[in-house]
Amino acid sequence: MSEEQPQVITVDGEDHVLSDFSDHQKYLMSQIQDLTSKTASLQFQLDQASVAKQWFTDNLVESLKEKDPEDA
């Protein structure tokens, strides 16, 4: 059977075995992992909103270029 390798985390260029962390260090690591996930999700949403905003802006600019038949 193959042995499970310990989870190693690199912090400031130094490798640390997660199972050696204190409870407080594990808590901090969990917070960092959760915030990393949330940051990625928020960036995804920001990308979507930015593209949508640009689409609406482009459509407004284009509509303003069109002549209104009532103005002619």
C-alpha positions, 0 to 999 in steps of 0.5 A, a space after each residue: 500500500 502507498 503511504 499518504 504524503 503529508 500536506 506541505 504548505 510553503 510560507 515565505 519560501 519555507 515548507 511547513 507540514 500542515 499536521 504540525 500546525 497548532 490549532 491557531 495556525 490551522 484556523 489562520 490557514 482555514 481563514 486564508 483558504 476561505 478568503 482565497 476562494 471568496 476572492 476568486 468568486 468575487 473576481 469572477 463576478 466583477 469580470 461578469 459585471 464589467 463585461 455587462 457594463 461595457 455592453 450597456 455602455 456600447 449600446 447607449 453610445 451606438 443608440 445616441 449615434 442613430 438619428 431620431 426620426 422625430 429630429 429630422 
